[in-house]
């Protein structure tokens, strides 16, 4: 836009052009030679400015809409029939059916238990794992998870499934996450 603006304004600069100062001729020089610029129609350049501003506004507006649109992760696992059963002494069995929607080289499950106030009362980073699960094949997963104390009962659990070994430190890397409420029976 700056280049177009400079081009539009170039005819407004009054630089005297002298035939003797800048022009070198060989031979005869015509008498009283006049140098001038051709007239420039600046109206067509305003249209270019307006069009460029509209394009920039459209690009900026589209980027704002794109950035604010919620991004939904494409599901890579179908997990159903989740159950968490107490085995006593802070030991819990976690069962579910997992259907991978693509081939994986590895899957593992992490379970984090919370009490009724939301405090973490147990973390099992490797409750279950499997090598080379195949797409569209149902896996009956069953693993064990523990709480830190047998005197506290969990109110809920977060179940994370990862596709790489020992990924439990970063829950944002999980390929699946579900919060399960645990009934106190």
LOGUPA-673277 format. One line per 10 residues: number of its first residue (from 0); for each residue x, y negated, z negated of N, C-alpha, C, O, CB. Coordinates in Angstrom, 1 decimal. Glycine has a CB too. Example, Ala and Ser with C-alpha at 12.3 -4.5 7.8 and 13.67 -1.06 7.14 Angstrom:
2
0	13.2 5.7 -7.8 12.3 4.5 -7.8 13.2 3.3 -7.8 14.2 3.3 -8.5 11.3 4.5 -9.0 ~ 12.8 2.2 -7.1 13.7 1.1 -7.1 12.9 0.0 -7.9 13.4 -1.1 -8.0 14.1 0.6 -5.7
// end
This chain:
185
0	0.8 1.2 0.0 0.0 0.0 0.0 0.9 -1.2 0.0 0.5 -2.3 0.6 -0.9 0.0 -1.2 ~ 2.0 -1.2 -0.7 2.9 -2.3 -0.7 3.5 -2.6 0.7 3.6 -3.8 1.1 4.0 -2.1 -1.7 ~ 3.8 -1.6 1.4 4.3 -1.8 2.8 3.3 -2.4 3.7 3.6 -3.3 4.5 4.8 -0.4 3.3 ~ 2.0 -2.0 3.6 1.0 -2.5 4.4 0.7 -4.0 4.0 0.5 -4.8 4.9 -0.3 -1.7 4.2 ~ 0.8 -4.3 2.7 0.6 -5.7 2.2 1.7 -6.6 2.7 1.5 -7.7 3.2 0.6 -5.7 0.7 ~ 2.9 -6.0 2.7 4.1 -6.8 3.2 3.9 -7.1 4.7 4.2 -8.2 5.2 5.4 -6.1 2.9 ~ 3.5 -6.1 5.4 3.3 -6.2 6.9 2.2 -7.2 7.2 2.3 -8.0 8.1 3.0 -4.9 7.5 ~ 1.1 -7.2 6.3 0.0 -8.2 6.6 0.5 -9.6 6.3 0.1 -10.6 7.0 -1.2 -7.8 5.7 ~ 1.3 -9.8 5.3 1.7 -11.1 4.9 2.9 -11.7 5.7 3.3 -12.8 5.4 2.0 -11.2 3.4 ~ 3.5 -10.9 6.6 4.7 -11.3 7.2 4.5 -12.6 8.1 5.5 -13.3 8.2 5.2 -10.2 8.1
10	3.3 -12.8 8.6 3.1 -13.9 9.5 3.0 -15.2 8.7 3.0 -16.3 9.3 1.9 -13.7 10.4 ~ 2.8 -15.1 7.4 2.6 -16.3 6.5 4.0 -16.9 6.1 4.0 -18.0 5.6 1.8 -16.0 5.3 ~ 5.0 -16.2 6.3 6.4 -16.6 6.0 6.8 -17.5 7.1 6.9 -17.1 8.3 7.4 -15.5 5.7 ~ 7.2 -18.7 6.8 7.6 -19.7 7.8 9.1 -19.8 7.9 9.8 -20.5 7.1 7.0 -21.1 7.6 ~ 9.7 -19.0 8.7 11.2 -19.0 8.9 11.4 -19.6 10.3 11.0 -19.1 11.3 11.8 -17.6 8.8 ~ 12.0 -20.8 10.3 12.3 -21.4 11.6 13.2 -20.6 12.5 14.2 -20.1 12.0 12.8 -22.9 11.4 ~ 12.9 -20.4 13.7 13.7 -19.6 14.6 14.3 -20.6 15.6 13.6 -21.3 16.3 12.9 -18.5 15.3 ~ 15.6 -20.6 15.5 16.3 -21.6 16.4 16.9 -20.8 17.6 17.5 -19.7 17.3 17.4 -22.3 15.6 ~ 16.8 -21.3 18.8 17.4 -20.5 19.9 18.9 -20.5 19.9 19.5 -19.7 20.5 16.9 -21.1 21.2 ~ 19.5 -21.5 19.2 20.9 -21.5 19.2 21.6 -20.8 18.0 22.7 -20.4 18.1 21.4 -22.9 19.2
20	20.8 -20.6 16.9 21.4 -20.1 15.7 21.5 -18.5 15.8 22.5 -18.0 15.4 20.7 -20.5 14.5 ~ 20.6 -17.9 16.3 20.5 -16.5 16.3 20.6 -15.8 17.6 20.9 -14.6 17.7 19.3 -16.0 15.6 ~ 20.3 -16.5 18.7 20.2 -15.9 20.0 21.5 -16.1 20.7 22.0 -17.3 20.8 19.0 -16.5 20.8 ~ 22.0 -15.1 21.2 23.3 -15.2 22.0 22.9 -14.8 23.5 22.4 -13.7 23.7 24.4 -14.2 21.5 ~ 23.2 -15.7 24.4 22.9 -15.4 25.8 24.2 -15.5 26.6 25.1 -16.2 26.2 21.8 -16.3 26.3 ~ 24.2 -14.8 27.6 25.3 -14.9 28.5 24.8 -15.6 29.8 23.8 -15.2 30.4 25.9 -13.5 28.8 ~ 25.5 -16.5 30.2 25.1 -17.2 31.4 24.3 -18.4 31.1 24.5 -19.1 30.1 24.2 -16.3 32.3 ~ 23.3 -18.7 32.0 22.5 -19.9 31.8 21.5 -19.8 30.7 20.9 -18.7 30.6 21.9 -20.3 33.1 ~ 21.3 -20.9 30.0 20.3 -20.9 28.9 19.2 -21.7 29.4 19.3 -22.8 29.9 20.9 -21.5 27.6 ~ 18.0 -21.2 29.3 16.8 -22.0 29.7 16.7 -23.2 28.8 16.9 -23.1 27.6 15.5 -21.2 29.7
30	16.2 -24.3 29.3 16.1 -25.5 28.5 14.8 -25.4 27.7 13.8 -24.9 28.1 16.0 -26.7 29.4 ~ 15.0 -25.9 26.5 13.9 -26.0 25.5 13.1 -24.7 25.4 11.9 -24.7 25.5 12.9 -27.1 26.0 ~ 13.8 -23.6 25.0 13.2 -22.3 24.9 12.5 -22.3 23.5 13.1 -22.7 22.5 14.2 -21.2 25.0 ~ 11.3 -21.8 23.5 10.5 -21.7 22.3 10.3 -20.2 21.9 10.0 -19.3 22.7 9.1 -22.3 22.5 ~ 10.6 -19.9 20.6 10.4 -18.6 20.1 9.3 -18.6 19.1 9.2 -19.5 18.2 11.7 -18.1 19.4 ~ 8.3 -17.7 19.2 7.2 -17.6 18.3 6.8 -16.1 18.2 7.0 -15.3 19.1 6.0 -18.5 18.8 ~ 6.1 -15.9 17.1 5.5 -14.5 16.9 4.1 -14.5 17.5 3.4 -15.5 17.5 5.5 -14.2 15.4 ~ 3.8 -13.3 18.0 2.4 -13.2 18.5 1.4 -13.3 17.3 1.8 -12.9 16.2 2.2 -11.9 19.3 ~ 0.2 -13.8 17.5 -0.8 -13.8 16.4 -1.1 -12.4 16.0 -1.2 -11.5 16.8 -2.0 -14.6 16.9 ~ -1.4 -12.3 14.7 -1.7 -11.0 14.1 -3.1 -11.1 13.5 -3.4 -12.1 12.8 -0.7 -10.6 13.0
40	-3.9 -10.1 13.8 -5.3 -10.1 13.3 -5.2 -9.3 11.9 -5.1 -8.1 11.9 -6.3 -9.4 14.3 ~ -5.3 -10.1 10.8 -5.1 -9.5 9.5 -6.4 -8.8 9.0 -6.4 -8.1 8.0 -4.7 -10.5 8.5 ~ -7.5 -9.0 9.7 -8.8 -8.4 9.2 -8.7 -6.9 9.2 -9.3 -6.2 8.4 -10.0 -8.9 10.1 ~ -8.1 -6.3 10.2 -8.0 -4.9 10.3 -7.2 -4.3 9.2 -7.4 -3.1 8.8 -7.5 -4.5 11.7 ~ -6.2 -5.1 8.7 -5.4 -4.6 7.6 -6.2 -4.6 6.2 -5.9 -3.7 5.4 -4.1 -5.4 7.4 ~ -7.1 -5.4 6.1 -8.0 -5.4 4.9 -8.8 -4.1 4.8 -9.0 -3.6 3.8 -8.9 -6.6 4.8 ~ -9.2 -3.7 6.0 -10.0 -2.4 6.0 -9.1 -1.3 5.6 -9.6 -0.4 4.9 -10.5 -2.2 7.5 ~ -7.8 -1.3 6.0 -6.9 -0.2 5.6 -6.7 -0.2 4.1 -6.7 0.8 3.4 -5.5 -0.4 6.3 ~ -6.6 -1.4 3.5 -6.5 -1.5 2.0 -7.8 -1.0 1.3 -7.6 -0.2 0.3 -6.3 -3.0 1.6 ~ -8.9 -1.3 1.8 -10.1 -0.9 1.2 -10.3 0.7 1.3 -10.6 1.3 0.3 -11.3 -1.5 1.9
50	-9.9 1.2 2.4 -10.0 2.7 2.6 -9.0 3.4 1.7 -9.3 4.4 1.1 -9.7 3.0 4.1 ~ -7.8 2.8 1.6 -6.8 3.4 0.7 -7.2 3.4 -0.8 -7.0 4.3 -1.5 -5.5 2.7 0.8 ~ -7.8 2.3 -1.2 -8.3 2.2 -2.6 -9.4 3.2 -2.8 -9.5 3.8 -3.9 -8.8 0.7 -2.9 ~ -10.3 3.4 -1.9 -11.4 4.3 -2.0 -10.8 5.8 -2.1 -11.3 6.6 -2.9 -12.4 4.2 -0.8 ~ -9.8 6.1 -1.3 -9.2 7.4 -1.3 -8.5 7.6 -2.7 -8.7 8.7 -3.2 -8.2 7.5 -0.2 ~ -7.8 6.6 -3.2 -7.2 6.8 -4.5 -8.2 7.0 -5.6 -8.0 7.8 -6.5 -6.3 5.5 -4.8 ~ -9.3 6.3 -5.5 -10.4 6.4 -6.5 -11.0 7.8 -6.5 -11.2 8.4 -7.5 -11.5 5.4 -6.4 ~ -11.2 8.3 -5.3 -11.7 9.7 -5.1 -10.7 10.7 -5.6 -11.1 11.7 -6.3 -12.0 10.0 -3.6 ~ -9.4 10.6 -5.3 -8.4 11.5 -5.8 -8.4 11.5 -7.3 -8.3 12.5 -8.0 -7.1 11.2 -5.2 ~ -8.3 10.3 -7.9 -8.3 10.1 -9.4 -9.6 10.7 -10.0 -9.5 11.4 -11.0 -8.1 8.7 -9.8
60	-10.7 10.4 -9.4 -12.0 11.0 -10.0 -12.0 12.5 -9.9 -12.5 13.1 -10.8 -13.2 10.4 -9.2 ~ -11.6 13.0 -8.8 -11.6 14.5 -8.6 -10.6 15.1 -9.6 -10.9 16.2 -10.2 -11.2 14.9 -7.2 ~ -9.5 14.5 -9.9 -8.5 15.1 -10.8 -9.1 15.0 -12.2 -8.9 15.9 -13.1 -7.2 14.4 -10.8 ~ -9.9 14.0 -12.6 -10.5 13.9 -13.9 -11.6 15.0 -14.1 -11.7 15.6 -15.1 -11.1 12.5 -14.1 ~ -12.4 15.2 -13.0 -13.4 16.3 -13.1 -12.7 17.6 -13.2 -13.2 18.5 -14.0 -14.3 16.2 -11.9 ~ -11.7 17.9 -12.4 -11.0 19.2 -12.5 -10.4 19.4 -13.8 -10.4 20.5 -14.3 -9.9 19.2 -11.4 ~ -9.7 18.4 -14.4 -9.1 18.5 -15.7 -10.1 18.8 -16.8 -9.8 19.5 -17.8 -8.3 17.3 -16.1 ~ -11.3 18.2 -16.7 -12.3 18.3 -17.8 -13.2 19.6 -17.7 -13.9 19.9 -18.6 -13.1 17.1 -17.9 ~ -13.1 20.2 -16.5 -13.9 21.4 -16.3 -13.4 22.6 -17.2 -12.2 22.8 -17.2 -14.0 21.8 -14.8 ~ -14.2 23.3 -17.9 -13.7 24.4 -18.7 -13.2 25.5 -17.8 -13.8 25.9 -16.8 -14.9 24.9 -19.6
70	-12.0 26.0 -18.2 -11.4 27.1 -17.5 -11.8 28.4 -18.2 -11.4 28.6 -19.4 -9.9 26.9 -17.4 ~ -12.4 29.3 -17.5 -12.7 30.5 -18.1 -11.8 31.6 -17.5 -11.6 31.7 -16.3 -14.2 30.9 -17.7 ~ -11.2 32.3 -18.5 -10.3 33.4 -18.1 -11.1 34.5 -17.5 -12.2 34.9 -17.9 -9.5 33.9 -19.3 ~ -10.5 35.1 -16.5 -11.2 36.2 -15.8 -11.0 37.5 -16.7 -9.9 37.7 -17.2 -10.6 36.5 -14.4 ~ -12.0 38.2 -17.0 -12.0 39.3 -17.9 -11.1 40.4 -17.2 -11.3 40.7 -16.0 -13.4 39.9 -18.2 ~ -10.2 41.0 -18.0 -9.4 42.1 -17.5 -9.7 43.4 -18.3 -9.3 44.5 -17.9 -7.9 41.8 -17.6 ~ -10.5 43.3 -19.3 -10.9 44.5 -20.1 -12.4 44.4 -20.5 -12.9 43.3 -20.7 -10.1 44.6 -21.4 ~ -13.1 45.5 -20.5 -14.4 45.6 -21.0 -14.4 46.4 -22.3 -14.1 47.6 -22.2 -15.4 46.2 -19.9 ~ -14.6 45.7 -23.4 -14.5 46.4 -24.7 -15.9 46.4 -25.3 -16.6 45.4 -25.4 -13.5 45.6 -25.6 ~ -16.4 47.6 -25.7 -17.7 47.8 -26.2 -17.6 48.8 -27.4 -16.6 49.3 -27.7 -18.7 48.4 -25.1
80	-18.7 48.9 -28.1 -18.9 49.8 -29.2 -17.8 49.6 -30.3 -17.3 50.6 -30.8 -18.9 51.2 -28.7 ~ -17.6 48.4 -30.7 -16.6 48.1 -31.7 -17.1 48.4 -33.1 -18.2 48.0 -33.4 -16.1 46.6 -31.6 ~ -16.4 49.2 -33.9 -16.8 49.5 -35.2 -15.6 49.5 -36.1 -14.5 50.0 -35.7 -17.5 50.9 -35.3 ~ -15.8 49.0 -37.4 -14.7 49.0 -38.4 -15.3 49.7 -39.6 -16.3 49.2 -40.2 -14.2 47.5 -38.7 ~ -14.7 50.8 -40.0 -15.2 51.6 -41.1 -14.1 51.7 -42.2 -12.9 51.9 -41.9 -15.5 53.0 -40.6 ~ -14.5 51.5 -43.4 -13.6 51.6 -44.6 -13.3 53.0 -44.9 -14.2 53.9 -44.9 -14.2 50.9 -45.8 ~ -12.0 53.3 -45.1 -11.6 54.7 -45.4 -11.2 54.7 -46.9 -10.7 55.7 -47.4 -10.4 55.2 -44.5 ~ -11.3 53.6 -47.6 -10.9 53.4 -49.0 -9.5 53.0 -49.1 -8.7 53.1 -48.2 -11.1 54.7 -49.7 ~ -9.1 52.4 -50.3 -7.8 52.0 -50.6 -7.2 51.1 -49.5 -6.1 51.3 -49.1 -6.9 53.2 -50.8 ~ -7.9 50.1 -49.1 -7.6 49.0 -48.2 -7.3 49.6 -46.8 -6.6 48.9 -46.0 -6.4 48.3 -48.7
90	-7.7 50.8 -46.4 -7.5 51.3 -45.1 -8.8 51.3 -44.3 -9.8 51.7 -44.8 -6.9 52.8 -45.2 ~ -8.7 50.9 -43.1 -9.9 50.8 -42.2 -9.6 51.4 -40.9 -8.5 51.3 -40.3 -10.3 49.3 -42.0 ~ -10.6 52.1 -40.3 -10.6 52.7 -39.0 -11.3 51.7 -38.0 -12.4 51.4 -38.3 -11.2 54.1 -39.0 ~ -10.6 51.4 -37.0 -11.1 50.5 -35.9 -11.3 51.4 -34.7 -10.4 51.9 -34.2 -10.2 49.3 -35.7 ~ -12.6 51.4 -34.2 -12.9 52.2 -33.0 -13.6 51.3 -32.0 -14.3 50.4 -32.3 -13.8 53.4 -33.4 ~ -13.3 51.6 -30.7 -14.0 50.9 -29.6 -13.8 51.7 -28.3 -12.9 52.5 -28.2 -13.5 49.5 -29.5 ~ -14.6 51.4 -27.3 -14.4 51.9 -26.0 -13.8 50.8 -25.2 -14.3 49.6 -25.1 -15.8 52.4 -25.4 ~ -12.7 51.1 -24.5 -12.0 50.1 -23.6 -12.0 50.6 -22.2 -11.6 51.7 -21.9 -10.6 49.8 -24.2 ~ -12.5 49.7 -21.3 -12.4 50.0 -19.9 -11.6 48.9 -19.2 -12.0 47.8 -19.1 -13.8 50.1 -19.2 ~ -10.3 49.3 -18.9 -9.5 48.3 -18.2 -10.1 48.0 -16.8 -10.5 49.0 -16.1 -8.0 48.7 -18.1
100	-10.1 46.8 -16.3 -10.6 46.4 -15.0 -9.4 46.4 -14.0 -9.7 46.1 -12.8 -11.3 45.1 -15.0 ~ -8.2 46.6 -14.5 -7.0 46.7 -13.6 -6.1 47.7 -14.3 -6.2 48.0 -15.5 -6.4 45.3 -13.3 ~ -5.1 48.1 -13.6 -4.1 49.0 -14.1 -3.1 48.2 -15.0 -2.7 47.1 -14.7 -3.3 49.7 -13.0 ~ -2.7 48.8 -16.2 -1.8 48.2 -17.1 -0.7 49.2 -17.3 -0.8 50.4 -17.1 -2.5 47.7 -18.4 ~ 0.5 48.7 -17.7 1.6 49.6 -18.1 1.5 49.8 -19.6 2.0 50.8 -20.1 2.9 49.0 -17.8 ~ 0.8 49.0 -20.4 0.7 49.1 -21.8 -0.4 48.2 -22.4 -0.7 47.2 -21.8 2.1 48.7 -22.5 ~ -1.0 48.7 -23.4 -2.0 47.9 -24.2 -1.8 48.2 -25.7 -1.5 49.3 -26.0 -3.5 48.3 -23.7 ~ -2.0 47.2 -26.5 -1.9 47.4 -27.9 -3.0 46.5 -28.6 -3.4 45.5 -28.1 -0.5 47.1 -28.5 ~ -3.4 46.9 -29.8 -4.4 46.2 -30.5 -3.9 45.7 -31.9 -3.2 46.4 -32.6 -5.6 47.1 -30.8 ~ -4.2 44.4 -32.2 -3.9 43.8 -33.5 -5.2 43.5 -34.1 -6.1 43.0 -33.5 -3.0 42.5 -33.3
110	-5.2 43.7 -35.5 -6.4 43.4 -36.3 -6.0 42.5 -37.4 -5.1 42.8 -38.1 -7.1 44.7 -36.8 ~ -6.7 41.4 -37.5 -6.5 40.4 -38.7 -7.8 40.4 -39.5 -8.9 40.1 -38.9 -6.1 39.0 -38.1 ~ -7.7 40.7 -40.8 -8.9 40.7 -41.7 -8.9 39.3 -42.4 -7.9 38.8 -42.8 -8.8 41.8 -42.6 ~ -10.2 38.9 -42.7 -10.5 37.6 -43.4 -11.5 37.9 -44.5 -12.4 38.8 -44.3 -11.0 36.5 -42.5 ~ -11.3 37.2 -45.6 -12.4 37.4 -46.7 -13.5 36.4 -46.4 -13.5 35.7 -45.4 -11.8 37.1 -48.1 ~ -14.5 36.3 -47.3 -15.6 35.4 -47.0 -15.3 34.0 -47.0 -16.1 33.2 -46.5 -16.7 35.7 -48.1 ~ -14.2 33.6 -47.6 -13.8 32.1 -47.6 -12.9 31.8 -46.3 -12.6 30.6 -46.1 -13.0 31.8 -48.8 ~ -12.6 32.8 -45.5 -11.8 32.6 -44.3 -10.3 32.8 -44.5 -9.5 32.5 -43.5 -12.1 31.2 -43.8 ~ -9.9 33.2 -45.7 -8.5 33.4 -45.9 -8.0 34.8 -45.3 -8.8 35.7 -45.3 -8.1 33.4 -47.4 ~ -6.8 34.8 -44.8 -6.3 36.1 -44.2 -6.0 37.0 -45.4 -5.2 36.7 -46.3 -5.0 35.8 -43.3
120	-6.5 38.2 -45.3 -6.3 39.2 -46.4 -5.6 40.5 -45.8 -5.4 41.4 -46.5 -7.6 39.6 -47.1 ~ -5.3 40.5 -44.6 -4.6 41.6 -44.0 -4.3 41.4 -42.5 -5.1 40.8 -41.8 -5.4 42.9 -44.2 ~ -3.2 41.9 -42.1 -2.8 41.8 -40.7 -2.1 43.1 -40.3 -1.2 43.6 -40.9 -1.8 40.6 -40.4 ~ -2.7 43.7 -39.2 -2.1 45.0 -38.7 -1.7 44.7 -37.3 -2.6 44.8 -36.4 -3.1 46.2 -38.8 ~ -0.4 44.4 -37.0 0.0 44.0 -35.7 -0.1 45.2 -34.7 -0.1 44.9 -33.5 1.3 43.5 -35.7 ~ -0.1 46.4 -35.1 -0.1 47.5 -34.2 -1.0 48.6 -34.7 -0.7 49.7 -35.1 1.4 48.1 -34.0 ~ -2.3 48.2 -34.6 -3.4 49.2 -35.1 -3.6 50.3 -34.1 -4.0 51.4 -34.5 -4.7 48.4 -35.3 ~ -3.3 50.1 -32.8 -3.6 51.1 -31.8 -2.8 50.7 -30.6 -2.6 49.5 -30.3 -5.1 51.2 -31.4 ~ -2.3 51.6 -29.8 -1.6 51.3 -28.5 -1.8 52.5 -27.5 -2.1 53.6 -27.9 -0.2 51.0 -28.7 ~ -1.5 52.2 -26.2 -1.6 53.3 -25.2 -0.7 52.8 -24.0 -0.5 51.6 -23.7 -3.0 53.5 -24.7
130	0.0 53.8 -23.4 0.8 53.5 -22.2 0.0 53.9 -21.0 -0.7 54.8 -20.9 2.1 54.4 -22.3 ~ 0.2 53.1 -19.9 -0.3 53.3 -18.6 -1.8 53.5 -18.5 -2.2 54.5 -17.9 0.4 54.4 -18.0 ~ -2.6 52.7 -19.1 -4.1 52.9 -18.9 -4.5 52.5 -17.4 -3.9 51.6 -16.8 -4.9 52.0 -19.9 ~ -5.4 53.3 -16.9 -5.8 53.2 -15.5 -7.1 52.4 -15.4 -8.0 52.5 -16.3 -6.0 54.6 -14.9 ~ -7.2 51.6 -14.3 -8.4 50.8 -14.1 -9.7 51.7 -14.1 -9.7 52.8 -13.5 -8.3 50.0 -12.8 ~ -10.7 51.1 -14.6 -12.1 51.7 -14.6 -12.2 53.1 -15.3 -13.1 53.9 -15.1 -12.6 51.9 -13.2 ~ -11.2 53.4 -16.1 -11.2 54.7 -16.9 -11.5 54.3 -18.4 -10.8 53.5 -19.0 -9.8 55.4 -16.8 ~ -12.5 55.0 -18.9 -12.9 54.7 -20.3 -11.9 55.3 -21.3 -11.5 56.4 -21.2 -14.3 55.2 -20.6 ~ -11.5 54.4 -22.2 -10.5 54.9 -23.3 -11.3 54.8 -24.6 -11.8 53.7 -25.0 -9.2 54.0 -23.3 ~ -11.3 55.9 -25.3 -11.9 55.9 -26.7 -10.8 55.5 -27.7 -10.0 56.4 -28.1 -12.6 57.3 -27.0
140	-10.6 54.3 -28.0 -9.6 53.8 -28.9 -10.0 54.0 -30.3 -11.1 53.7 -30.7 -9.2 52.3 -28.6 ~ -9.0 54.4 -31.1 -9.2 54.6 -32.5 -7.9 54.3 -33.2 -6.9 55.0 -32.9 -9.8 56.0 -32.9 ~ -7.9 53.4 -34.1 -6.7 53.0 -34.8 -6.9 52.7 -36.3 -8.1 52.6 -36.7 -6.0 51.8 -34.1 ~ -5.9 52.5 -37.0 -6.0 52.1 -38.4 -5.4 50.8 -38.7 -4.4 50.3 -38.1 -5.3 53.2 -39.3 ~ -6.1 50.1 -39.6 -5.6 48.7 -40.0 -5.8 48.6 -41.5 -6.6 49.3 -42.1 -6.5 47.6 -39.3 ~ -5.0 47.8 -42.1 -5.1 47.7 -43.6 -5.2 46.2 -44.0 -4.9 45.3 -43.3 -3.8 48.3 -44.2 ~ -5.8 46.1 -45.2 -5.8 44.8 -45.9 -4.7 44.8 -46.9 -4.1 45.8 -47.2 -7.2 44.5 -46.6 ~ -4.4 43.6 -47.5 -3.3 43.5 -48.4 -3.6 44.0 -49.8 -2.7 44.4 -50.5 -2.9 42.0 -48.5 ~ -4.9 44.1 -50.1 -5.3 44.6 -51.4 -6.6 45.3 -51.3 -7.5 45.0 -50.6 -5.4 43.4 -52.4 ~ -6.7 46.4 -52.1 -7.9 47.2 -52.0 -9.0 46.5 -52.9 -10.2 47.0 -52.8 -7.7 48.6 -52.6
150	-8.7 45.5 -53.6 -9.7 44.8 -54.4 -10.5 43.8 -53.6 -11.6 43.4 -54.1 -9.1 44.2 -55.6 ~ -10.0 43.4 -52.5 -10.8 42.4 -51.6 -11.3 43.1 -50.4 -10.6 43.8 -49.7 -9.9 41.2 -51.2 ~ -12.6 42.8 -50.2 -13.3 43.4 -49.0 -13.3 42.3 -47.9 -13.6 41.2 -48.1 -14.7 43.9 -49.3 ~ -13.0 42.8 -46.7 -13.0 41.8 -45.6 -14.4 41.5 -45.2 -15.3 42.3 -45.2 -12.2 42.3 -44.4 ~ -14.7 40.2 -44.8 -16.0 39.8 -44.3 -16.0 39.8 -42.8 -17.1 40.0 -42.2 -16.3 38.3 -44.8 ~ -14.9 39.6 -42.2 -14.8 39.7 -40.7 -13.4 40.0 -40.3 -12.4 40.0 -41.1 -15.2 38.3 -40.1 ~ -13.3 40.4 -39.0 -11.9 40.7 -38.5 -11.8 40.2 -37.1 -12.8 40.2 -36.3 -11.7 42.3 -38.5 ~ -10.7 39.7 -36.7 -10.4 39.3 -35.3 -9.6 40.5 -34.7 -8.6 41.0 -35.2 -9.5 38.0 -35.3 ~ -10.1 40.9 -33.5 -9.4 42.0 -32.8 -8.8 41.4 -31.6 -9.5 40.7 -30.8 -10.4 43.1 -32.4 ~ -7.5 41.6 -31.4 -6.8 41.1 -30.3 -6.2 42.3 -29.5 -5.7 43.2 -30.2 -5.7 40.1 -30.7
160	-6.2 42.3 -28.2 -5.6 43.3 -27.4 -4.6 42.6 -26.5 -4.9 41.6 -25.8 -6.6 44.2 -26.6 ~ -3.4 43.1 -26.5 -2.3 42.5 -25.7 -1.8 43.5 -24.6 -2.0 44.7 -24.8 -1.1 42.1 -26.6 ~ -1.2 43.0 -23.6 -0.6 43.9 -22.5 0.9 44.0 -22.6 1.5 44.4 -21.6 -1.1 43.4 -21.2 ~ 1.5 43.6 -23.7 2.9 43.7 -23.8 3.2 44.1 -25.3 2.4 43.8 -26.2 3.7 42.4 -23.5 ~ 4.4 44.7 -25.5 4.8 45.2 -26.8 5.0 44.2 -27.8 5.7 43.2 -27.5 6.0 46.1 -26.6 ~ 4.5 44.4 -29.0 4.6 43.5 -30.2 4.4 42.0 -29.9 5.2 41.1 -30.1 6.0 43.6 -30.7 ~ 3.2 41.7 -29.3 2.9 40.4 -28.9 2.0 39.7 -29.9 1.6 38.5 -29.7 2.1 40.4 -27.6 ~ 1.8 40.3 -31.1 0.9 39.8 -32.1 1.2 38.4 -32.7 0.4 37.9 -33.4 0.8 40.7 -33.1 ~ 2.4 37.9 -32.5 2.8 36.6 -33.0 2.1 35.4 -32.3 1.9 34.4 -32.9 4.3 36.4 -33.0 ~ 1.7 35.6 -31.1 1.1 34.6 -30.3 -0.3 35.0 -29.8 -0.4 35.7 -28.8 2.0 34.1 -29.1
170	-1.3 34.7 -30.6 -2.7 35.1 -30.2 -3.2 34.6 -28.9 -4.1 35.1 -28.3 -3.6 34.8 -31.3 ~ -2.6 33.5 -28.4 -3.0 32.9 -27.1 -2.6 33.8 -26.0 -3.1 33.6 -24.8 -2.4 31.5 -26.9 ~ -1.7 34.8 -26.2 -1.3 35.7 -25.1 -2.2 36.9 -25.0 -1.9 37.8 -24.1 0.2 36.1 -25.4 ~ -3.2 37.0 -25.9 -4.0 38.2 -25.8 -4.9 38.2 -24.6 -5.3 37.2 -24.1 -5.0 38.2 -27.1 ~ -5.1 39.5 -24.0 -5.9 39.6 -22.9 -7.4 39.9 -23.3 -8.3 39.8 -22.4 -5.4 40.8 -22.0 ~ -7.6 40.1 -24.6 -8.9 40.2 -25.1 -8.9 39.8 -26.6 -8.0 40.0 -27.3 -9.4 41.7 -25.0 ~ -10.0 39.1 -26.9 -10.2 38.7 -28.3 -11.7 38.8 -28.7 -12.5 38.4 -27.9 -9.7 37.3 -28.6 ~ -11.9 39.3 -29.9 -13.3 39.4 -30.4 -13.3 39.3 -31.9 -12.5 39.9 -32.5 -14.0 40.7 -29.9 ~ -14.2 38.5 -32.4 -14.4 38.4 -33.9 -15.6 39.3 -34.2 -16.7 39.2 -33.7 -14.7 36.9 -34.4 ~ -15.3 40.2 -35.2 -16.4 41.2 -35.7 -16.7 40.9 -37.1 -15.8 40.9 -38.0 -15.9 42.6 -35.5
180	-18.0 40.8 -37.4 -18.4 40.6 -38.8 -18.5 42.0 -39.4 -19.0 43.0 -38.8 -19.8 39.9 -38.9 ~ -18.0 42.1 -40.7 -18.0 43.4 -41.3 -19.0 43.4 -42.4 -19.0 42.5 -43.3 -16.6 43.8 -41.9 ~ -20.0 44.4 -42.4 -21.0 44.4 -43.4 -20.4 45.0 -44.6 -19.6 45.9 -44.6 -22.2 45.2 -42.9 ~ -20.9 44.6 -45.8 -20.4 45.1 -47.1 -21.3 46.2 -47.5 -22.3 46.0 -48.3 -20.3 44.0 -48.2 ~ -21.1 47.5 -47.1 -21.9 48.6 -47.5 -21.3 49.3 -48.7 -21.9 50.3 -49.1 -22.1 49.6 -46.3
// end
